[in-house]
Amino acid sequence: MNSHAFELMWGGVALVGGGLLATNIRGAADRFQAMSYAYRSWPSSVVTCRVIGGVFALVGAGILVTAGL
């Protein structure tokens, strides 16, 4: 896999996954937080999970813009 394809793949995954968590579509952030907290992992609240998802969505959008999409 070349670097351009990797950037497109990573940017798309970060944008979509982060967007799902940030907007809490179908309770994605609630389920992710419940699953990760049960294993004593981060995040400790749904709000934290949504903020982290928003950051990932912004990073994904930035990667896609720099990749030329």
N, C-alpha and C positions, 0 to 999 in steps of 0.2 A: 504494500500500500504506500503510495507516495504521500508527501506531506500535505499537499493541497486537499486530497481526499480525507486525510485524517482531520484536518482543520474543519472541513465541512461536516464530518460526522460528529466530532466533539462539540462544535458549535450548535448543531441541531439538537443533540441530546441535552446539552446544558440549557438551551433556550426552552425546549418543550418541557423537560423535567422540572426545571426551576419555575417555569410558568405555572405548571400544575400545582406545585407546592405553594407558590406565592398566592395564587388565587383560590386555593383550597377547593378545586373542582372535585365534586363527588367525594369530599372529605379526605382528599389525598394527604393533606398535611396532618389531619387528625390521626389517620391510620399510621403514617410514617412516624409521628411522634410517639404514639402508643407502642409501636413495635420497637423503636430504638430505645425508649425509656425502660421498657421491660428488660432489655439486655444491658442496662446501666450505661448506655451510650448517650451521645448528645442527640438532639437538643432536649432541654428539660421542659420546654413549653411549646405550645402550638404557634404562638407569636414568634418565638425564636426560629422555629422551623420555617415559617412563612417568610421571615426576613432573609434567612439563608437562601431559600428558594428564589427570592427576588434578586439577590446578588448573583446567583448562578444564571438566572435568566438574562441579566444585564451583561454578564461576561460572555454568555453564549451569543447574544446579539452582537457584541463587539467583535468576537472572533469571526462571525459570519460576514460582518461589514469589512473587516480587514482581509478576509479571504476573497472578497470581490463579489459577494452575493447581494 
